[in-house]
């Protein structure tokens, strides 16, 4: 076992705010959301820190035998915090799902513990990991008496830079069993939120005066039917016409996301959109301009609660025929699409009402 030691940096960004959820859909979505946010944090590492490991909702960064200046540490905190909350704001503005995880994502928070100390490395399954009393202390500091959910805690008592983006540095201390009294400084991060840029308008699909419309009643809760339709990992269970779906995995589908349907040698790109069909409805749309004969082709799935644990599912097909040839052939195209829509509704209804089917993928 190789052993080293030196004055080094431990940097712990920690996400919190999710509660425990009951349904599998909510559990899956919370995992996907946290995974995406952890990637945001990892990609925002601009001072060359190493990753010891990802610890649930936190990342254990370190920098061995080097302590960045306070200014660099402040700027690193700022970058991660703004990237994190920009993603949260974008996600909230573009979400489709109304499950507990998706609706509470806007309340997620981010705090930091930045500790300077000595540690050694141990090799565990050929992975080098920091080890020692200062590593333990840094993790213990995540639990403290600071009356705030979003802050950067520094154990360096010389942190005294006046940064215009933050509130003044505040002193604090905490008594830990087996360690004793620990002094620290911290800064509130809430003032940074004023720097987050506005989110562009929603991704809206087109609406035609006479769409092709079909509906069915599904004996299953709305969130489960929404998950069946919007989760691309489940798409092949009810859409048998497509040979393959290409998409970013482990993401909760939302407005602006794109996927590709592969049918034989043809690839058709779709973008997730929404629209306004009235209150108390969940709207999921898929838009493409790659179909022949028509343009602005959008399929809307409209989900509405009906009684106890029933969902009224409506499919509306909105499309604009191309001049001349499109006007002539679009009636035949609509006839074919009506058959496909009927098959789609039957398949979704059958799977959602099958008690043995699980949304777990």
VOKEMAR-249122 format. One record per residue (C-alpha): residue number from 1; x, y, z; chain. Coordinates in Angstrom, 2 decimals. Layout:
pos,X,Y,Z,unit
NUM,X,Y,Z,A;
...
This chain:
pos,X,Y,Z,unit
1,0.00,0.00,0.00,A;
2,1.41,3.35,-1.09,A;
3,1.28,6.03,1.62,A;
4,1.71,9.77,1.05,A;
5,0.82,12.83,3.05,A;
6,0.84,16.60,2.66,A;
7,-1.12,19.83,3.11,A;
8,-3.97,19.39,0.67,A;
9,-7.49,20.46,-0.28,A;
10,-10.71,18.58,0.39,A;
11,-13.69,20.02,-1.51,A;
12,-17.17,18.59,-0.92,A;
13,-20.23,19.87,-2.85,A;
14,-23.36,18.29,-1.36,A;
15,-26.89,18.24,-2.83,A;
16,-29.91,18.04,-0.56,A;
17,-33.64,18.62,-0.71,A;
18,-35.16,15.40,-2.00,A;
19,-37.47,13.56,0.36,A;
20,-38.21,9.84,0.20,A;
21,-40.72,8.88,-2.43,A;
22,-43.17,6.00,-2.61,A;
23,-43.67,5.07,-6.25,A;
24,-41.00,3.55,-8.46,A;
25,-41.47,6.33,-10.99,A;
26,-40.61,8.97,-8.38,A;
27,-37.58,7.00,-7.20,A;
28,-36.31,6.57,-10.76,A;
29,-36.83,10.24,-11.61,A;
30,-35.07,11.47,-8.46,A;
31,-32.09,9.26,-9.32,A;
32,-31.99,10.59,-12.89,A;
33,-32.22,14.21,-11.73,A;
34,-29.45,13.79,-9.14,A;
35,-27.27,11.99,-11.69,A;
36,-27.63,14.87,-14.14,A;
37,-26.86,17.46,-11.48,A;
38,-23.77,15.55,-10.33,A;
39,-22.54,15.62,-13.92,A;
40,-23.07,19.39,-13.95,A;
41,-20.90,19.68,-10.82,A;
42,-18.20,17.42,-12.25,A;
43,-18.07,19.39,-15.49,A;
44,-17.75,22.67,-13.57,A;
45,-14.44,21.61,-11.98,A;
46,-12.15,24.36,-13.29,A;
47,-9.26,24.20,-10.80,A;
48,-8.07,20.70,-11.68,A;
49,-9.33,18.78,-8.65,A;
50,-9.28,15.00,-8.57,A;
51,-12.42,12.97,-7.83,A;
52,-12.03,10.51,-4.99,A;
53,-15.58,9.21,-5.36,A;
54,-19.21,10.13,-5.80,A;
55,-20.98,9.69,-2.48,A;
56,-24.70,9.49,-3.14,A;
57,-25.72,13.14,-3.53,A;
58,-22.20,14.55,-3.07,A;
59,-18.83,14.59,-4.82,A;
60,-15.56,14.10,-2.94,A;
61,-12.99,16.29,-4.71,A;
62,-9.40,16.74,-3.56,A;
63,-6.19,18.45,-4.62,A;
64,-3.06,16.88,-3.18,A;
65,-0.15,19.01,-1.91,A;
66,-1.73,22.16,-3.33,A;
67,-4.12,24.75,-1.91,A;
68,-5.69,27.13,-4.45,A;
69,-5.93,30.78,-3.45,A;
70,-9.10,31.94,-1.68,A;
71,-10.07,33.87,-4.82,A;
72,-9.85,30.71,-6.94,A;
73,-11.85,28.75,-4.38,A;
74,-14.53,31.46,-4.28,A;
75,-14.75,31.42,-8.08,A;
76,-14.94,27.63,-8.13,A;
77,-17.83,27.69,-5.68,A;
78,-19.54,30.38,-7.75,A;
79,-19.16,28.41,-11.00,A;
80,-20.57,25.19,-9.55,A;
81,-23.40,26.94,-7.74,A;
82,-24.54,28.92,-10.78,A;
83,-24.30,25.94,-13.12,A;
84,-26.26,23.83,-10.64,A;
85,-29.09,26.33,-10.19,A;
86,-29.21,27.23,-13.89,A;
87,-29.88,23.56,-14.58,A;
88,-32.54,23.44,-11.86,A;
89,-34.23,26.51,-13.32,A;
90,-34.10,25.08,-16.83,A;
91,-35.45,21.76,-15.63,A;
92,-38.36,23.35,-13.78,A;
93,-39.27,25.49,-16.79,A;
94,-39.19,22.56,-19.21,A;
95,-40.50,19.64,-17.17,A;
96,-43.48,17.57,-18.27,A;
97,-43.87,15.07,-15.44,A;
98,-45.79,16.05,-12.29,A;
99,-44.56,13.26,-10.02,A;
100,-43.23,14.08,-6.55,A;
101,-39.60,13.99,-7.61,A;
102,-40.02,16.25,-10.63,A;
103,-42.17,18.84,-8.88,A;
104,-39.82,19.07,-5.89,A;
105,-36.59,19.31,-7.91,A;
106,-36.89,23.10,-7.84,A;
107,-36.27,22.92,-4.07,A;
108,-32.91,21.15,-4.33,A;
109,-30.03,22.98,-2.65,A;
110,-26.23,22.91,-2.81,A;
111,-23.70,23.48,-0.04,A;
112,-19.91,23.18,0.10,A;
113,-17.36,22.14,2.68,A;
114,-13.81,23.27,1.83,A;
115,-11.19,21.88,4.21,A;
116,-7.41,22.22,4.21,A;
117,-5.52,19.45,5.95,A;
118,-3.30,16.40,5.74,A;
119,-4.32,13.03,4.44,A;
120,-2.83,9.84,3.14,A;
121,-3.83,7.63,0.25,A;
122,-4.89,4.02,0.48,A;
123,-5.48,1.71,-2.45,A;
124,-8.88,0.00,-2.48,A;
125,-9.45,-2.35,-5.43,A;
126,-6.72,-0.48,-7.31,A;
127,-8.46,2.85,-6.64,A;
128,-6.49,5.52,-4.77,A;
129,-8.55,7.16,-2.03,A;
130,-7.70,9.92,0.48,A;
131,-7.69,8.62,4.03,A;
132,-7.15,10.09,7.48,A;
133,-8.52,12.25,10.28,A;
134,-8.93,15.33,8.07,A;
135,-11.03,13.36,5.59,A;
136,-13.30,12.28,8.45,A;
137,-13.49,15.85,9.75,A;
138,-14.45,17.27,6.35,A;
139,-17.34,14.85,6.08,A;
140,-18.46,15.52,9.65,A;
141,-18.60,19.23,8.83,A;
142,-21.45,18.55,6.41,A;
143,-23.58,18.29,9.57,A;
144,-23.38,21.60,11.44,A;
145,-25.41,24.33,13.10,A;
146,-25.34,26.83,10.23,A;
147,-28.82,28.30,9.83,A;
148,-28.80,28.07,6.04,A;
149,-29.23,25.43,3.36,A;
150,-26.82,26.91,0.85,A;
151,-23.39,28.06,1.94,A;
152,-19.67,27.49,1.51,A;
153,-17.91,26.47,4.72,A;
154,-14.14,27.04,4.98,A;
155,-11.96,25.68,7.79,A;
156,-9.19,28.10,6.82,A;
157,-9.51,30.91,9.36,A;
158,-7.73,33.31,7.01,A;
159,-10.62,33.37,4.53,A;
160,-11.45,37.06,4.64,A;
161,-11.80,38.21,1.03,A;
162,-14.65,40.66,0.47,A;
163,-16.32,39.31,-2.64,A;
164,-19.11,41.46,-4.08,A;
165,-21.14,38.41,-5.15,A;
166,-21.47,37.06,-1.62,A;
167,-22.58,38.18,1.79,A;
168,-19.77,38.89,4.30,A;
169,-17.77,36.03,5.77,A;
170,-19.32,34.73,9.03,A;
171,-17.52,32.89,11.80,A;
172,-18.88,29.68,13.27,A;
173,-17.93,26.62,15.27,A;
174,-19.19,23.11,15.98,A;
175,-18.34,20.56,18.63,A;
176,-17.90,17.03,17.28,A;
177,-17.64,13.94,19.44,A;
178,-14.14,12.53,19.34,A;
179,-12.83,15.65,17.58,A;
180,-13.72,18.59,19.80,A;
181,-14.47,22.19,18.93,A;
182,-13.89,23.07,15.27,A;
183,-13.71,26.68,14.12,A;
184,-14.79,27.64,10.59,A;
185,-15.93,30.51,8.40,A;
186,-18.81,30.42,5.95,A;
187,-20.45,32.54,3.30,A;
188,-24.08,32.56,2.19,A;
189,-24.58,31.60,-1.46,A;
190,-28.16,32.85,-1.97,A;
191,-27.04,36.25,-3.39,A;
192,-25.54,34.42,-6.36,A;
193,-28.97,33.42,-7.65,A;
194,-29.57,36.91,-8.98,A;
195,-26.95,36.15,-11.64,A;
196,-28.86,33.24,-13.18,A;
197,-30.06,34.16,-16.66,A;
198,-33.70,33.95,-17.67,A;
199,-34.93,30.73,-19.25,A;
200,-36.11,30.98,-22.90,A;
201,-39.75,30.37,-23.73,A;
202,-41.20,26.87,-23.69,A;
203,-40.78,24.58,-26.68,A;
204,-44.20,24.88,-28.33,A;
205,-45.50,22.64,-31.10,A;
206,-47.95,23.66,-33.79,A;
207,-51.75,23.48,-33.56,A;
208,-54.07,22.92,-36.53,A;
209,-57.79,23.66,-36.71,A;
210,-58.78,20.08,-37.50,A;
211,-56.36,17.65,-35.85,A;
212,-56.79,13.90,-36.01,A;
213,-57.96,12.94,-32.50,A;
214,-58.46,9.61,-30.71,A;
215,-58.85,8.83,-27.02,A;
216,-59.16,5.95,-24.57,A;
217,-59.66,5.40,-20.85,A;
218,-56.80,3.66,-19.07,A;
219,-57.28,1.98,-15.71,A;
220,-54.03,3.28,-14.29,A;
221,-52.91,6.47,-12.43,A;
222,-51.92,9.48,-14.52,A;
223,-48.24,9.50,-13.47,A;
224,-47.82,5.87,-14.49,A;
225,-49.38,6.43,-17.92,A;
226,-47.25,9.56,-18.40,A;
227,-44.15,7.56,-17.51,A;
228,-45.08,4.81,-19.95,A;
229,-45.38,7.29,-22.82,A;
230,-42.56,9.74,-22.06,A;
231,-39.87,7.35,-20.82,A;
232,-37.96,6.39,-23.97,A;
233,-36.55,3.34,-22.20,A;
234,-40.10,1.95,-22.20,A;
235,-41.00,3.04,-25.72,A;
236,-40.33,-0.26,-27.48,A;
237,-42.84,-2.00,-25.20,A;
238,-45.73,-0.28,-27.01,A;
239,-44.25,1.18,-30.20,A;
240,-43.38,-1.81,-32.37,A;
241,-43.11,0.10,-35.65,A;
242,-39.70,1.53,-34.81,A;
243,-36.60,-0.66,-35.01,A;
244,-34.52,1.42,-32.62,A;
245,-34.62,4.59,-30.51,A;
246,-31.52,6.75,-30.09,A;
247,-31.57,9.10,-27.10,A;
248,-29.63,10.24,-24.03,A;
249,-30.14,7.59,-21.37,A;
250,-30.83,8.14,-17.67,A;
251,-32.64,11.43,-18.21,A;
252,-36.18,12.48,-17.39,A;
253,-37.80,13.51,-20.68,A;
254,-38.51,17.24,-20.87,A;
255,-39.17,20.00,-23.38,A;
256,-36.32,20.53,-25.81,A;
257,-34.91,17.02,-25.52,A;
258,-34.41,15.14,-28.78,A;
259,-34.51,11.52,-29.83,A;
260,-34.22,9.64,-33.10,A;
261,-36.50,6.90,-34.40,A;
262,-34.73,4.41,-36.66,A;
263,-37.02,2.63,-39.13,A;
264,-35.00,0.47,-41.50,A;
265,-32.41,2.79,-43.05,A;
266,-34.37,5.94,-42.22,A;
267,-33.70,8.13,-39.20,A;
268,-36.34,10.61,-38.05,A;
269,-35.46,13.20,-35.40,A;
270,-38.10,14.31,-32.86,A;
271,-38.06,17.11,-30.30,A;
272,-40.12,17.09,-27.10,A;
273,-42.57,20.02,-27.02,A;
274,-45.69,21.09,-25.16,A;
275,-48.75,23.28,-25.68,A;
276,-51.88,24.55,-23.93,A;
277,-54.90,22.23,-23.90,A;
278,-56.52,23.57,-20.73,A;
279,-56.06,23.13,-17.00,A;
280,-55.43,19.92,-15.05,A;
281,-53.81,18.13,-17.97,A;
282,-50.31,16.85,-18.62,A;
283,-49.20,17.55,-22.19,A;
284,-46.42,15.69,-23.97,A;
285,-45.68,16.43,-27.62,A;
286,-43.18,15.19,-30.19,A;
287,-42.41,17.40,-33.17,A;
288,-40.59,16.66,-36.43,A;
289,-40.21,18.29,-39.84,A;
290,-38.78,15.19,-41.49,A;
291,-41.96,13.47,-42.71,A;
292,-42.72,13.65,-46.44,A;
293,-45.85,15.43,-47.68,A;
294,-46.28,17.41,-44.46,A;
295,-44.46,19.99,-42.35,A;
296,-44.76,20.94,-38.68,A;
297,-45.80,17.41,-37.78,A;
298,-46.61,17.20,-34.04,A;
299,-48.17,14.38,-32.05,A;
300,-49.62,15.34,-28.67,A;
301,-50.37,12.93,-25.85,A;
302,-52.86,14.52,-23.45,A;
303,-53.21,12.96,-19.99,A;
304,-56.12,13.77,-17.70,A;
305,-57.20,12.21,-14.41,A;
306,-60.60,10.54,-14.62,A;
307,-62.11,9.25,-11.39,A;
308,-60.00,7.20,-9.01,A;
309,-56.85,5.81,-10.62,A;
310,-58.14,6.22,-14.19,A;
311,-56.49,8.24,-16.94,A;
312,-58.15,9.70,-19.99,A;
313,-55.47,9.46,-22.69,A;
314,-55.94,11.46,-25.89,A;
315,-53.70,11.52,-28.94,A;
316,-53.94,14.52,-31.26,A;
317,-52.08,14.63,-34.55,A;
318,-51.39,18.15,-35.88,A;
319,-49.77,18.58,-39.28,A;
320,-49.56,21.07,-42.13,A;
321,-49.67,19.52,-45.64,A;
322,-47.15,20.70,-48.20,A;
323,-48.67,22.58,-51.16,A;
324,-50.25,20.62,-54.04,A;
325,-48.88,17.10,-53.58,A;
326,-49.38,17.21,-49.81,A;
327,-52.94,18.48,-50.15,A;
328,-53.72,15.66,-52.57,A;
329,-52.22,12.79,-50.58,A;
330,-52.74,13.88,-46.98,A;
331,-56.17,12.14,-46.68,A;
332,-54.46,8.80,-47.36,A;
333,-51.68,9.71,-44.94,A;
334,-54.24,10.56,-42.22,A;
335,-56.03,7.27,-42.79,A;
336,-52.79,5.37,-42.24,A;
337,-51.93,7.46,-39.18,A;
338,-55.35,6.81,-37.66,A;
339,-54.68,3.08,-37.79,A;
340,-51.30,3.60,-36.11,A;
341,-52.85,5.83,-33.43,A;
342,-55.47,3.17,-32.65,A;
343,-52.74,0.53,-32.30,A;
344,-50.75,2.88,-30.04,A;
345,-53.69,3.53,-27.71,A;
346,-54.52,-0.18,-27.46,A;
347,-50.90,-1.06,-26.68,A;
348,-50.47,1.61,-24.00,A;
349,-53.79,0.71,-22.39,A;
350,-52.98,-3.01,-22.39,A;
351,-49.53,-2.59,-20.85,A;
352,-50.56,-0.03,-18.21,A;
353,-53.46,-2.24,-17.10,A;
354,-51.28,-5.33,-16.87,A;
355,-50.52,-5.76,-13.16,A;
356,-47.41,-7.82,-13.85,A;
357,-45.77,-5.02,-15.85,A;
358,-43.18,-2.98,-13.97,A;
359,-41.94,0.52,-14.75,A;
360,-38.54,-0.49,-13.38,A;
361,-35.93,-0.59,-16.11,A;
